[in-house]
Amino acid sequence: SEKSLLRAIELLDKLIAIHPDNETYQYQLAETLWASCSRPMGRSPNSPTSGTDPNEITKIDVERLEQALQICNNLLQKQPQESAYQALKGTILSRIGQASGVVGRAKAIESLT
């Protein structure tokens, strides 16, 4: 549920504040942020119109994906050969690409009307 997800993000943020050099906590936060947006478009638990538009992406989704990517990039600067970090970045970028495609299609349709 969204409430559990927010609690997990909050706890990981607190752990990172206490242990800013702990890469495991940072990785887990990035993974949690990505996972919160990994459902199919239109299945957003934090949208009042959830499920009514299959191309829906929320502002919260975009913010979480951007934060996850930033964390991944920071981790990869420290450990560029770490395959888990590389793989997570790939999945995050894939999701951002899906979201960008959806937003781009929506804007193109709007311009036609």
Backbone torsions as a table, in degrees:
resi	resn	phi	psi	omega
1	SER	NA	160.1	-179.5
2	GLU	-60.9	-36.6	-179.3
3	LYS	-64.1	-43.6	178.3
4	SER	-65.2	-40.0	178.7
5	LEU	-62.6	-46.3	178.4
6	LEU	-61.0	-38.2	178.2
7	ARG	-65.9	-41.8	178.7
8	ALA	-63.3	-44.1	178.4
9	ILE	-62.4	-43.2	179.0
10	GLU	-60.7	-45.4	-179.6
11	LEU	-65.7	-41.7	178.4
12	LEU	-65.5	-39.7	175.6
13	ASP	-58.8	-42.7	178.8
14	LYS	-64.7	-43.1	178.2
15	LEU	-61.6	-40.6	179.4
16	ILE	-67.5	-35.9	176.9
17	ALA	-63.0	-36.9	179.7
18	ILE	-78.7	-37.1	-176.4
19	HIS	-125.7	71.3	-172.9
20	PRO	-63.8	-19.1	-179.4
21	ASP	-95.6	1.3	-178.3
22	ASN	-79.4	105.2	-176.8
23	GLU	-69.7	-27.3	178.9
24	THR	-64.0	-45.1	178.9
25	TYR	-64.3	-40.5	179.6
26	GLN	-63.6	-44.6	178.6
27	TYR	-61.8	-44.0	-179.7
28	GLN	-63.3	-36.9	177.4
29	LEU	-66.1	-45.7	178.9
30	ALA	-60.5	-42.4	179.5
31	GLU	-64.7	-41.1	178.8
32	THR	-65.5	-42.5	178.0
33	LEU	-62.0	-44.7	178.2
34	TRP	-62.9	-46.9	-176.6
35	ALA	-60.1	-31.3	179.7
36	SER	-67.1	-16.6	-178.8
37	CYS	-115.5	10.8	-173.3
38	SER	-88.1	-3.4	177.4
39	ARG	-72.4	162.4	177.3
40	PRO	-60.5	148.7	176.9
41	MET	-54.3	143.8	178.9
42	GLY	89.4	1.1	-179.3
43	ARG	-112.6	28.8	-174.8
44	SER	-71.1	121.9	177.9
45	PRO	-74.3	-11.8	-175.6
46	ASN	-107.0	19.3	-179.8
47	SER	-117.9	133.9	-179.7
48	PRO	-66.9	-18.1	179.9
49	THR	-108.1	23.2	-175.7
50	SER	-49.7	128.9	175.4
51	GLY	88.4	-10.1	-178.6
52	THR	-85.7	-25.2	-179.5
53	ASP	-127.2	112.3	-176.8
54	PRO	-67.1	-12.7	179.5
55	ASN	-101.3	14.2	-175.2
56	GLU	-72.6	136.3	168.1
57	ILE	-138.4	137.8	-175.5
58	THR	-97.4	162.6	175.7
59	LYS	-61.4	-37.4	178.7
60	ILE	-62.4	-41.2	177.2
61	ASP	-57.9	-48.8	-178.6
62	VAL	-60.9	-45.2	-179.7
63	GLU	-62.3	-42.1	-179.9
64	ARG	-66.8	-41.3	178.7
65	LEU	-65.1	-41.1	177.9
66	GLU	-63.2	-42.4	178.7
67	GLN	-65.4	-42.6	179.0
68	ALA	-61.8	-42.2	179.4
69	LEU	-65.3	-41.2	178.7
70	GLN	-61.7	-43.7	178.1
71	ILE	-62.0	-45.8	180.0
72	CYS	-60.7	-44.7	179.0
73	ASN	-61.0	-40.7	177.5
74	ASN	-63.4	-42.6	178.6
75	LEU	-63.8	-41.0	-178.9
76	LEU	-70.5	-25.7	174.1
77	GLN	-65.4	-36.3	179.8
78	LYS	-79.4	-38.5	-174.6
79	GLN	-137.0	74.4	-174.7
80	PRO	-64.7	-19.5	-178.5
81	GLN	-92.0	-3.2	-177.0
82	GLU	-71.1	111.1	-174.3
83	SER	-65.8	-32.5	178.9
84	ALA	-64.2	-39.1	178.6
85	TYR	-68.2	-41.1	178.5
86	GLN	-62.8	-44.0	-179.2
87	ALA	-64.5	-43.4	179.6
88	LEU	-64.5	-41.1	177.7
89	LYS	-59.7	-41.3	178.3
90	GLY	-60.6	-42.7	-179.9
91	THR	-69.2	-36.2	177.7
92	ILE	-65.1	-46.7	-180.0
93	LEU	-62.6	-36.8	177.2
94	SER	-61.3	-45.1	-179.7
95	ARG	-66.1	-40.2	177.1
96	ILE	-62.5	-40.4	177.5
97	GLY	-61.8	-42.2	177.1
98	GLN	-61.3	-45.8	-179.0
99	ALA	-64.1	-42.1	179.5
100	SER	-63.1	-40.3	178.3
101	GLY	-62.4	-42.1	179.3
102	VAL	-64.7	-46.5	-179.3
103	VAL	-65.0	-42.1	179.1
104	GLY	-62.0	-43.1	177.5
105	ARG	-62.9	-41.7	-179.7
106	ALA	-63.1	-42.5	179.7
107	LYS	-66.3	-38.9	179.2
108	ALA	-63.8	-42.0	179.0
109	ILE	-65.0	-43.0	179.0
110	GLU	-59.9	-38.2	-178.3
111	SER	-68.3	-21.9	179.3
112	LEU	-82.2	-19.4	-176.5
113	THR	-94.6	NA	NA
